[in-house]
Amino acid sequence: MKKVVLFKSVSEDYKKVFSDNNYEAIFVEPLQFEFMNLQELGEKLLSNDYNGIILTSPRAIEALSKCWSPSKFVIWNTKKIYTVGEASNQKVKLLLGLEALGSQTGNAETLATLIASENSAKSNFLFPCGNLRSEILPNILQSKDITVDALTVYETKENENLRTNLMELNNTVNPCCMVFFSPSGCEYIYRQLQTFNNNLSILPHFAIGNSTAHKIENLGVEIAGVAAKPKPESMIESVQQYFETTESCS
């Protein structure tokens, strides 16, 4: 069975989809996270100043869940919750017990367009986010006169075991390609790959979305494919299409 490196935390969905298509998924987490400003987040959730909340990452949802109480925040049952991707939508249901909108948008730009189309000017949204957030969504909404109250609720850092994990991957696994899931992950991985001789850098590189793909290209590496949607079925389709037109994995 061909091996594919997925630079993300272990996911049963990805493991199953890749296995069903005769690929073994090898997971390497390049990131670690530190939550912050949770008390301030809880105070903002009690405020009735917002028309809704925007959650563009799994970690933002996890931060929210750490101070979440359904009985305490009942006002959110009637407000709009927006997120990107089906996985995040399911996480909102599981951790918060809420229904989210925008799961089919796939990226921040498309989500911002949806939010702008469904809400009037002067609307106000709470935006819990990470320290490395993109400004694409806030800029689009602010251009439509929609207020975005951004609060940093987690910090993204390099996984302290990343170099060791990459060296082990290089020495013991013979993968046919690598899949990247975040711009920050790309940066940390390549910073470490430059510190030792490896065969990983020459493998085909795939990305979960355009922002990650652009980051890979900015690092001077050619991109082999980009998933049409941020879901495992789209990712495996991109990988298969590439290898159908090039030599097979050994």
Steps between C-alpha positions, in 0.01 A plus 500: 500500500635843403574737788395864513619744767224723633633793701212516746372339816367145469162493325287188468320653200824549305635163611190319370469687170868450415490135608191436288701623201806288576709769670637484854471835678801594716416791733757755617378799700722804429317733738415537864259750650473708814160643592472853634255781585228249591363713783458795262339267246247386762417862582445583134273197459275642772466827309194551284689734268565240230287375213707184476837331534755395237710187560753434223719240672455186714717658769269801528210261557702314765583829674132590502410160645737555794282779634169384353183436699171443311293627793722806546514601133140437392500822295717319243221255418339770287813657353690404186804275528725491192781256433712362212490135401288202598749379763477832686122491466493160670734629771260788574215250540705267718669752730245783509171335409432767237419496130748682278467665160756515219639146519501474118694823440844340533711812559498833681436711190192304395374495860539879526301542179223281642491690830484833316212376283297376798553792739435871482752777539572595861478134606753403765677162522726349763807338342704276734821418313866408517806723510581413136157575358457626146349846454303395191168440676506809728603724209218378275236541771627840610482616137129413521467706820468186715692519827733213594614486863810280481629341819814285505407185696790272408863523396647272236848366567733247345460150641805445719537146359476603134867461405521158665181389328622620160833322537324177598266544203795547266695202636230238550207579268497505123205732422389584148385855582422750775180692577511840675212646698607850606738779395661508845551123488677536163734761644594297808549180297729665246697676768584158645555325166778747429691375806573146374543307176171343397298351216175661611551837331490347151171313551178628336336761724121531536299765684159509667424850367629795302661689789705193591586442133620860464720460806662190351564684173645797691749257653617425147335159473272389218150399603369167366135553583243685711184347645185644342337501845646469853392138542676161477309391189622805309855454627528138389351595164774759448770247591355234270469740207866592534629143506273399213693740278849435637697196595348282770625499855763239567 
